[in-house]
Amino acid sequence: MTRTLKLMVCAVLLCVTASAQSLNGAGATFPNPIYQKWFTQFSSAHSGVQINYQSLGSGAGIHQLLAGTVDFGASDGPMTDEQLSQYKGKILHIPTVLGAVVPAYNIPGVKQELKFTPELLAGIFLGKIGNWSDPAIAKANPGVKFPNQSIVVVHRSDGSGTTYIFTDYLAKVSPEWNSAVGKGTSVKWPVGLGGKGNEGVAGTVRQLDGAIGYIELIYAVQNNISYGAVRNKSGNFVKASIESTNSLNGGQGTRLHARALVLSAHLNSKITP
């Protein structure tokens, strides 16, 4: 989901080795804020133990794990059977955090919270809706005065689990997106500018008037970036929040697997599949 799009588990990809007092990891930017907090606190509580994590993107984390240059990687999307077969040892997928991917935007003069239908998001990222004054956007947001402002799509430039989450969502809600673009950690984007990591996308959205991108919720919250509510299958517009995402941590309606998250489409009216 995201409470606004799609809930996803970020998993640590662990290669168990006979290591000593230092662990090196790399991968997803999605969980980096909480990872840095955890690792700092752990090192403070256990003197002599150092955990180093590089926020490079899920694709880089998987690549470095397979190359044997790190002790663990992190990815929002699970490794494929083909990727696992490239490694001679055993790789474990350990779910670590839940998070939400949200549509973040920067529209001069617009202060209201926006609403996005699945059709709008697919149309924008396909490049078929190119101006914030488009009637389809106004229809979903009655009463909002939109400027005659070109839409600047911002997407990831690196291999990204966040991209996997977002494109998987679009592929499920839009047959056109599914056939033209599909899903994956890297796809051929029809339009837009690339940013490296959640940090790069968030920064570009903040800087460019008319921009819209997809980022993990905490990057929108910490950077004070506006993000919208998304219509779910029940017809309700749902906006992600830290509280709403945390409320799923009990597992009601969800099943966490080693390499996947299964989310019921209608857990309740507050969830967006």
Secondary structure, DSSP 4 states (H G I P E B T S, - for coil): -TTTT-EEEEEEEEE-----SEEEEEE-STTHHHHHHHHHHHHHHSTT-EEEEEE--HHHHHHHHHHTSSSEEEESSPPPHHHHHT-SS-EEEEEEEEEEEEEEEE-TT--SPPEE-HHHHHHHHHTS--BTT-HHHHHHSTT----S-B-EEEEESS--HHHHHHHHHHHHH-HHHHHHT--SSS---SS-EEESHHHHHHHHHHHSTTEEEEEEHHHHHHTT-EE-EEE-TTS-EE---HHHHHGGGG-TTEEE-SS-EEE-TTS-TT---
